[in-house]
């Protein structure tokens, strides 16, 4: 590809990624809500195995999709949440902080 055709191709790719982002954003937010609910349940001392597994699964899916949209920090945060919910979670406040940063990364993509 020569230089004159690269720029339109890059613009087309960026536009396609923006359309995909808009399409998947509601699902991404739902997954973050699953994680948030699990963090709140942990803080309340009521985090059950099913909710913990759902949070780990949601975080795993977030880690994958955020990388697709060049949100490497979001992938890192989601992986940390996945690891926490797959084992014995750290403190609720630590997980809430990670989830909050994850939301900020997602919101920055707009």
C-alpha positions in Angstrom: 0.0 0.0 0.0 1.4 3.4 -0.8 1.2 6.4 1.5 -1.8 8.0 -0.1 -3.9 4.9 0.3 -2.8 4.2 3.9 -4.5 7.2 5.4 -8.0 6.4 4.1 -7.5 2.8 5.1 -6.6 3.9 8.6 -9.5 6.2 8.8 -11.8 3.4 7.6 -10.4 1.1 10.3 -10.8 3.7 13.0 -14.4 4.3 11.9 -15.2 0.6 11.9 -13.7 0.2 15.4 -15.8 3.2 16.6 -18.9 1.5 15.2 -18.0 -1.7 17.0 -17.3 0.1 20.2 -20.8 1.7 20.1 -22.3 -1.6 19.4 -20.6 -3.4 22.2 -20.5 -0.6 24.8 -23.9 -1.6 26.4 -22.6 -5.2 26.9 -19.3 -3.9 28.2 -21.2 -1.8 30.8 -23.3 -4.8 31.8 -20.2 -6.8 32.5 -18.8 -3.9 34.6 -22.1 -3.9 36.5 -21.7 -7.6 37.2 -18.3 -6.9 38.7 -19.5 -3.9 40.6 -22.4 -6.0 42.1 -19.9 -8.6 43.2 -17.6 -6.0 44.8 -20.6 -4.6 46.7 -21.6 -8.1 47.8 -18.1 -8.8 49.0 -18.2 -5.6 51.0 -21.5 -6.7 52.5 -20.1 -10.1 53.3 -22.7 -11.8 51.0 -20.6 -12.7 48.0 -21.8 -16.2 47.0 -20.0 -18.7 44.7 -22.3 -18.1 41.8 -21.9 -14.3 41.9 -18.2 -14.7 42.3 -18.0 -17.0 39.3 -20.2 -14.5 37.3 -17.8 -11.7 38.2 -14.7 -13.7 37.2 -16.4 -14.6 33.8 -17.4 -11.0 33.2 -13.9 -9.7 34.0 -12.4 -12.4 31.7 -14.7 -11.3 28.8 -13.8 -7.6 29.5 -10.1 -8.4 29.4 -10.5 -9.8 25.9 -12.7 -7.2 24.4 -10.9 -4.2 25.8 -7.7 -5.4 24.1 -9.5 -5.4 20.8 -10.1 -1.7 21.2 -6.5 -0.9 22.2 -7.3 -0.4 25.9 -4.3 -2.2 27.3 -4.8 -0.8 30.8 -8.4 -1.9 30.8 -7.3 -5.4 29.9 -4.8 -5.4 32.7 -7.4 -4.2 35.2 -9.9 -6.7 34.0 -7.4 -9.5 34.3 -6.6 -8.5 37.9 -10.3 -8.6 38.7 -10.6 -12.0 37.0 -7.8 -13.4 39.1 -9.2 -11.9 42.3 -12.7 -13.4 41.7 -11.2 -16.7 40.6 -9.4 -17.1 43.9 -9.9 -15.5 47.3 -10.7 -11.9 46.6 -8.6 -9.2 48.2 -10.4 -6.5 50.2 -13.6 -5.0 48.8 -12.0 -1.6 48.8 -9.1 -2.7 46.7 -11.5 -4.4 44.2 -13.7 -1.3 44.1 -10.6 0.8 43.3 -9.7 -1.5 40.4 -13.2 -1.5 39.1 -13.4 2.3 39.4 -10.2 2.7 37.3 -11.6 0.2 34.8 -14.7 2.3 34.4 -12.6 5.4 33.8 -10.6 3.6 31.1 -13.8 2.5 29.4 -15.3 6.0 29.6 -12.1 7.5 28.2 -12.6 5.5 24.9 -15.6 7.4 23.7 
